[in-house]
């Protein structure tokens, strides 16, 4: 009997998945070492609209 071929994902899928995981890890490292950068970012809080 011949050995069956295993169903392996495409190399592009593996690269994209690895990039997403790497970006998440880099984000947490940046938050740990540079918290002030993320505190200054706009979070989309509700702001009053000036009357015209």
N, C-alpha and C positions, 0 to 999 in steps of 0.2 A: 504494500500500500504506500502511496506517495504521501509525504508530509503535507498537510494543508497549509496554505498561505494565511498568515495572520492578517487581520484587518488593521493596518496601521494608518494613523491620520496623516494628512498631507504635511509636508515640512513647513509650509507657510502658516498653517494653523498652529503648529507647535511654536514657531517664532512669535506669532502675534500673542499667544497665551503667555509666553515667557516675558514679552515686553510689558504686558499689563501687570504681571506680578512684580516685575522689576520697578515699574513706575510707582506702584503702591508702597513698596519697600523704601524707595527713595523719598517719597512723600513723608513717611513716618520719620525717617532720619532727619529731613529738613525741619519738620515740626519740633523734633527734640532739640536740635542745635540752634535753630533760628526762629523761636516762637514770635518774636516781635514782627517779623515779616508778615506772618499770617494774621496777627492782631490788627495790623493796619489795613488789611484788605476789606473792601466793601462786601458786606454780607447780604445786602438786599433788604435792609430794614425799611419799614414803612416810614416815609417822610411826608410831612405836611405839604400840600400843594398850595402855592401862594395865590391869593385872590387877585383877579385882574380888575 
